[in-house]
Amino acid sequence: MLSCSAGEEWCRTQSEAFTRETGINVRMTRKSSGETFAQIKAEAGQPRGDVRWGGTGDPHLQAAQEGLTEEYRSPMLADLQPWAVTQAEAAGFRTVGLYAGAVGFGYNSTMVTENPPACWKDLLDARFKDDVRVANPNSSGTSHTMLATMVHLMGEDGAFAYPKDRHANISQYTKSGSVPIRAAATGETAIGIVFMHDAVVEAVGGAPIVTVAPCEGTGYQVGSMSIIKGGPNPEAAKIWHDWALSAKAQEIGATARSFQVP
């Protein structure tokens, strides 16, 4: 079983391609990064899943630290970008970097027609009251990355003060990190705080979304992949792991409208 925390379309397309190429059937479930980590931890000792694919890297590193994932050194490591290998080394090879993506936000240009936001501080403006959406960092890797970004930009005190100052402008805290920009694309809200590649998806689809890399700077995720310790299909998990790191498999993301850096 594959526990997938990337976009739904990418998860499905990736699973179908693997089955076509290998003949190995995949049962895929899609959950946010935080939900997936909680499930793997709850099932420790008797896991139902085999591979945790996608989602922000921090929960993968935490799972590695807690011994919830298996050490595996893929023969594909030599072909990967240094940042992907560094992720593997940091985890004692219990996870590996799969893709990268920077956090930012997008706004609906039909709703925000003057003085569009360009910086994190602009999202505190009272004119955006109840018109910004963001995911809950307890369930969403996107918002967890955003919070870590704020620590780097503002220091710990500033990072925890910022969401409080922004709270009056938040109309909803969603479970999944990509939902806020979909709401902005349909006009339910003016601004969605997301990974920038999720905003690009909506723009490519024809929505009036403008993607913003905040002026103060931003942070990024290393989306990762891990083999779950004690999973029921360990050999199939290794086959998936190696295949998913191949150039051919990495190209599937763009065909499924997922524009992370492979």
C-alpha positions, 0 to 999 in steps of 0.5 A: 500500500502506498501512502501518498501526500502529494497532489491527488492527481499525481498520486493516482497517475504515478500509481497507475504508471508503476502498475503498468510498468511492473505489473505490481498492483498499488493500493493508494491512499492520499492524506496530508503529511501530518495525517500520514505521519500520525497513521504510521506512528499509530500503526508502528509494529503492525503497519498496513502501508509499505511506502510513504511517498511525497509530502514535506520532508520534516515528518519523514525525518521525524519518522526516521528518527523514531525508527518508523522507517527502514534504512535503504540505499537505492542504487539511484542515489548517485543520479540525484541532486545533492539536496536529495542525497543530503536529505537521505544522509540526514536521515541515516538513509531512512528517507530520500529527497524526492522533489523541492518546492518553495512556499509563498502565496497566490492571489486572485487578480479579479478580486485584488486589483490595486496594490497587490500583496508582494510580501509576507507583511502585506498579508497583515493589511486590514483590507484582507480581513477574512479574505486569506486562507491557509492550512493548519500546521498541525495537519499540513506540511505546507503550513509547517514549512511556512512556520519554519520559514518564519522562524528563519526570517523573523526569529522564534518570537516573531514567527509565533507572533506573525500568525496571531497578527494575521489571524483576523484576516484568515477566513479558514484554516484548511486541513490540506495545504493545497486547498487555500489556492483552489479557493482563491481560484474559484473566488471563495477567498482573495489569497491562498498561502501555499507552495508556489507550485500549487498556485502555478497549477491554478494559473496554468488551468486558466484561473486568474491567480498570480503567484508571489514569492514574498519580498522578505524571502521564503523557505522550501520543502524537500518532499521525501519518500520513505519505506515503512518499517515492517511493511507487508510488502518489503521487496515491492516497496524497494522496487517502487522506491528505485522506480520513483527516483528514475528520470522517467518516473520523475517526469510524471509529475508535470504531466499530472499538473504538479510543478515541484522541482524534481 
